[in-house]
Amino acid sequence: MRGCLLLILGSVLCAQAPDRFPLETLRIQGNKQIPSERILAAAGLKTGAPVLKADFDAARERLLESGAFESVGYSYKPGASNLGYDATFDVVEVAMLYPYRFEALPASDAELRAALQKQEPLLGDRIPATPQVLNRYTAAIRRFFDGNLEAKGELSTDSGTLEIVFRPTGDRANISEVHFTGNQAILTPVLVGKLSPAAIGLPYSDRCCGA
């Protein structure tokens, strides 16, 4: 009788055990701008580790929450050995990625860029202007300054092309005066009279006027 009970209990446990098998292969399809290895790292799945459907669902959510993808889908099937899964993630990237720079922040471009890329390894020097990405990058800048500086990121055309600029929050200083140096062919009063009205009152940027 005891043997029958053990047999029944073992059958129940086997029936309740999840279909967790090793992940044999994992590949990315559909990416054009973000390298596959970065997407694989962001997904958080490791080949050789046991997985089930919930793990694929969680990986999909991580990629969507990154703000770098319009959509993410996946499929998986038994691998060639029939001992694990072969999985594929199909991604559609956010179409527009923009270069980014920093303005009026008390640190060098190299320092800030290195800190962001360390905390945000999925993206490189071009990033989407999605709220998820901008919020994470501004939070990373805040951590870089130990919470003593609040920054914001927004699309700008100050340099003549679309780019994302991270600068301190609050109102920007406006141009109040324009000075010229090095001019020889045109007298300074003429330049001031012609160009000052177009510049005075504009928000100051270190990239304004094609600098």
Buried (B, 14 or more C-beta within 10 A) or exposed (E): EEEEEEEEEEEEEEEEEEEEBBBBEBEBEBBEBBEBEBBBEBBEBEBEEBBEEEBBEEBBEBBBEBBBBEEBEBEBEEBEEEEBBBBBBBBEBBEEBBBBBBBBBEBEEEEBBEBBBEBBEBBBEBBBBBEBBBEBBBEBBBEBBEEEBEBBBEEBEBBEEEBBBBBBEEEEEEBEEBEBEEEEEEEEEEBBEEEBEEBEEEEBBEBBBEE
